[in-house]
Amino acid sequence: MHGLDQNPPGVVRVRAPNPSPLTLDGTNTYVVGSWVVDPGPADEGHLEAVRAAARGAVEGVVLTHGHPDHAEGAAQLGAPVLRPVEGERAGPFEVVATPGHSPDSVSLISGGTCFTGDTVLGAGSVFIAPGEGSLSAYLESLHRLRALDLEVLCPGHGPYVWDPAAKLDEYIEHRLERERRLLEALDAGLRMRDELLDSAWSDAPPELRDFAALSLASHLEKLAEEGRLPEGVER
């Protein structure tokens, strides 16, 4: 058991100073040998800490996806920047496509260590924006990761996850339970956004209600794709 948020062997985490409700305590940049995963924002103090963790020799930069809080600082490290796709190898990493949070999201695997970007967080749930994101694709990605023999997840935000199977099961069940609650609300005849939120997202704190509304939209998008969305729902 790993009771502490300690670095896995061969991995150094450098956390960017960009905390927010979505980034938690900041973006996690990882240094594996001379390779950098998700260099984070273009903050010179952060990038200097990344260079120091790589002992001044950055061989390459690999991105899990292109969102600025993960990728903005890449060009400033003076090394090739890779945005790999499924089936490629990027430095020491195997690449698994894990779209959902974004269409270009990948997870990077080295042995039993998996760098998940925003596909899995160390705490809380992942934001799926309708339009750019896809809840259907996201659930498929979670099942793909669940089928792998992983020892630790290194998330884009939050602490390490030392029980990957349990975390992935929790993530899958969370989305399915939210869908069940939404379907119950729809079956009860609710159609307006606010009443659906009050019913299916009653646990969302007021400061996160706008994000809950976007999550609702992603669930409605999935139901529409599957032909399960009733008529008259406010979207």
C-alpha positions as CSV (number, residue, x, y, z in Angstrom):
1,M,0.0,0.0,0.0
2,H,1.1,3.5,-0.8
3,G,-0.2,5.8,1.9
4,L,1.8,8.8,0.7
5,D,1.6,10.7,-2.5
6,Q,5.1,9.6,-3.4
7,N,6.7,9.5,-6.8
8,P,6.7,6.1,-8.6
9,P,10.2,4.8,-9.4
10,G,11.8,6.8,-12.2
11,V,9.2,9.5,-12.2
12,V,9.5,13.1,-10.9
13,R,6.4,15.3,-10.6
14,V,6.6,19.1,-10.9
15,R,3.3,20.8,-10.2
16,A,2.5,24.0,-12.0
17,P,1.2,27.1,-10.0
18,N,-2.2,27.2,-11.8
19,P,-4.7,26.0,-9.2
20,S,-8.4,26.3,-10.1
21,P,-11.7,24.3,-9.6
22,L,-10.8,22.4,-12.8
23,T,-7.1,22.0,-12.4
24,L,-7.3,21.2,-8.7
25,D,-4.0,22.2,-7.1
26,G,-2.3,22.7,-10.5
27,T,-1.2,20.9,-13.6
28,N,1.1,17.9,-13.0
29,T,4.1,17.8,-15.2
30,Y,6.1,14.6,-15.2
31,V,9.8,14.0,-15.9
32,V,10.8,10.5,-16.8
33,G,14.6,10.4,-17.4
34,S,15.1,13.1,-20.0
35,W,11.5,13.1,-21.2
36,V,8.8,15.5,-20.1
37,V,5.1,14.7,-20.1
38,D,2.7,17.7,-20.3
39,P,5.0,20.7,-19.6
40,G,2.0,22.7,-18.4
41,P,1.5,26.5,-18.7
42,A,4.2,28.9,-20.0
43,D,5.3,29.9,-16.5
44,E,9.0,30.4,-16.5
45,G,9.4,29.4,-12.8
46,H,7.6,26.2,-13.4
47,L,9.5,25.4,-16.6
48,E,12.8,26.1,-14.8
49,A,11.8,23.5,-12.2
50,V,11.0,21.1,-15.0
51,R,14.5,21.6,-16.5
52,A,16.1,21.1,-13.1
53,A,14.1,17.8,-12.7
54,A,15.5,16.7,-16.1
55,R,19.0,17.8,-15.0
56,G,19.0,20.4,-17.7
57,A,18.8,17.8,-20.6
58,V,15.3,17.6,-22.0
59,E,15.4,15.0,-24.9
60,G,11.7,15.3,-25.8
61,V,8.3,16.5,-24.7
62,V,5.2,14.3,-25.0
63,L,1.6,15.7,-24.7
64,T,-1.4,13.8,-23.5
65,H,-3.6,16.4,-25.3
66,G,-3.4,19.9,-26.5
67,H,-5.2,22.0,-23.8
68,P,-3.1,25.0,-22.8
69,D,-2.9,24.1,-19.2
70,H,-1.0,21.0,-20.3
71,A,0.8,22.1,-23.5
72,E,1.4,25.8,-23.5
73,G,4.9,25.7,-22.2
74,A,6.1,22.9,-24.6
75,A,7.9,25.1,-27.1
76,Q,10.0,26.8,-24.4
77,L,11.8,23.6,-23.3
78,G,13.9,23.6,-26.5
79,A,13.2,19.9,-27.4
80,P,11.0,18.1,-30.0
81,V,7.3,18.1,-29.0
82,L,5.4,15.0,-29.8
83,R,1.6,14.6,-30.0
84,P,1.5,10.9,-30.6
85,V,-1.5,8.7,-31.6
86,E,-2.5,5.1,-31.0
87,G,0.1,2.6,-32.1
88,E,3.1,5.0,-32.0
89,R,5.9,5.0,-29.5
90,A,6.9,8.3,-28.0
91,G,10.3,8.1,-26.3
92,P,9.9,5.6,-23.5
93,F,6.1,5.5,-23.7
94,E,3.6,3.3,-25.4
95,V,0.5,5.3,-26.6
96,V,-3.1,4.3,-26.0
97,A,-5.8,6.5,-27.5
98,T,-8.2,7.6,-24.7
99,P,-10.5,10.3,-26.3
100,G,-13.4,11.7,-24.4
101,H,-12.2,14.7,-22.4
102,S,-10.9,15.8,-25.8
103,P,-10.7,14.1,-29.2
104,D,-6.9,14.0,-29.1
105,S,-6.4,12.6,-25.6
106,V,-4.0,9.8,-25.2
107,S,-2.6,7.9,-22.2
108,L,1.2,7.2,-22.0
109,I,2.4,3.9,-20.6
110,S,5.8,2.9,-19.3
111,G,5.8,-0.5,-17.7
112,G,2.9,-0.5,-15.1
113,T,2.9,3.3,-14.9
114,C,0.2,5.2,-16.9
115,F,0.2,9.0,-17.5
116,T,-3.5,9.8,-18.0
117,G,-3.6,13.5,-18.7
118,D,-7.2,14.6,-18.1
119,T,-8.7,11.1,-18.7
120,V,-8.3,10.3,-15.0
121,L,-7.7,12.8,-12.2
122,G,-6.3,12.1,-8.8
123,A,-9.4,13.5,-7.1
124,G,-12.9,14.4,-8.4
125,S,-14.3,13.7,-11.8
126,V,-13.2,14.7,-15.3
127,F,-14.9,17.6,-17.2
128,I,-16.5,16.5,-20.5
129,A,-17.6,19.5,-22.5
130,P,-20.3,18.9,-25.0
131,G,-19.1,19.4,-28.6
132,E,-15.4,19.0,-28.0
133,G,-15.7,16.1,-25.6
134,S,-17.7,12.9,-25.9
135,L,-19.1,11.0,-23.0
136,S,-19.6,7.9,-25.1
137,A,-15.9,7.9,-26.2
138,Y,-14.9,8.7,-22.6
139,L,-16.6,5.6,-21.2
140,E,-15.0,3.5,-23.9
141,S,-11.6,4.9,-22.9
142,L,-12.1,4.1,-19.3
143,H,-12.9,0.5,-20.2
144,R,-9.7,0.4,-22.3
145,L,-7.6,1.5,-19.4
146,R,-9.4,-0.9,-17.0
147,A,-8.4,-3.8,-19.2
148,L,-4.7,-3.0,-18.8
149,D,-2.5,-4.3,-16.0
150,L,-1.5,-1.0,-14.4
151,E,0.3,-0.3,-11.1
152,V,-0.1,3.4,-10.8
153,L,-1.9,6.3,-12.6
154,C,-0.1,9.6,-12.9
155,P,-3.0,12.0,-13.5
156,G,-2.9,15.5,-15.1
157,H,-4.2,16.9,-11.8
158,G,-4.3,15.7,-8.2
159,P,-2.4,12.9,-6.4
160,Y,-1.1,9.6,-7.7
161,V,-3.6,6.8,-7.9
162,W,-2.1,3.5,-6.5
163,D,-5.2,1.4,-7.1
164,P,-5.9,2.0,-10.8
165,A,-8.6,-0.8,-11.1
166,A,-10.6,0.7,-8.1
167,K,-10.3,4.2,-9.5
168,L,-11.4,3.2,-13.0
169,D,-14.3,1.2,-11.6
170,E,-15.3,4.2,-9.5
171,Y,-15.1,6.5,-12.6
172,I,-17.3,4.2,-14.7
173,E,-19.9,3.7,-12.0
174,H,-20.0,7.4,-11.3
175,R,-20.9,8.2,-14.9
176,L,-23.4,5.4,-15.1
177,E,-25.1,6.3,-11.8
178,R,-25.4,9.9,-13.0
179,E,-27.0,8.6,-16.2
180,R,-29.4,6.5,-14.2
181,R,-30.4,9.6,-12.1
182,L,-30.9,11.6,-15.3
183,L,-33.1,8.9,-16.9
184,E,-35.2,8.8,-13.7
185,A,-35.7,12.6,-14.0
186,L,-36.6,12.3,-17.6
187,D,-39.0,9.4,-16.9
188,A,-40.7,11.6,-14.3
189,G,-41.4,14.1,-17.0
190,L,-38.7,16.7,-16.2
191,R,-37.6,18.6,-19.4
192,M,-36.0,21.9,-18.4
193,R,-32.3,22.3,-17.7
194,D,-32.6,23.7,-14.2
195,E,-35.1,21.0,-13.0
196,L,-32.9,18.2,-14.5
197,L,-29.9,19.7,-12.6
198,D,-31.8,20.0,-9.4
199,S,-32.8,16.3,-9.7
200,A,-29.8,14.5,-11.1
201,W,-27.0,16.9,-9.9
202,S,-28.5,17.8,-6.5
203,D,-25.0,17.2,-5.0
204,A,-23.2,19.8,-7.1
205,P,-22.1,22.8,-5.0
206,P,-23.4,26.2,-6.2
207,E,-20.0,27.4,-7.4
208,L,-19.9,24.3,-9.7
209,R,-23.4,24.5,-11.1
210,D,-22.3,25.9,-14.4
211,F,-19.9,23.0,-14.9
212,A,-22.7,20.6,-13.8
213,A,-24.8,22.1,-16.5
214,L,-22.1,21.3,-19.1
215,S,-21.9,17.8,-17.7
216,L,-25.7,17.5,-18.1
217,A,-25.3,18.6,-21.7
218,S,-22.8,15.9,-22.4
219,H,-25.1,13.3,-21.0
220,L,-28.0,14.6,-23.1
221,E,-25.7,14.5,-26.1
222,K,-24.9,10.8,-25.4
223,L,-28.6,9.9,-25.0
224,A,-29.4,11.7,-28.2
225,E,-26.7,9.7,-30.0
226,E,-28.2,6.5,-28.7
227,G,-31.8,7.5,-29.6
228,R,-32.8,7.6,-25.9
229,L,-33.5,11.3,-25.5
230,P,-37.2,12.2,-25.2
231,E,-38.7,15.0,-27.1
232,G,-38.9,18.5,-25.6
233,V,-35.8,18.4,-23.5
234,E,-34.1,21.8,-23.1
235,R,-30.6,21.5,-24.5
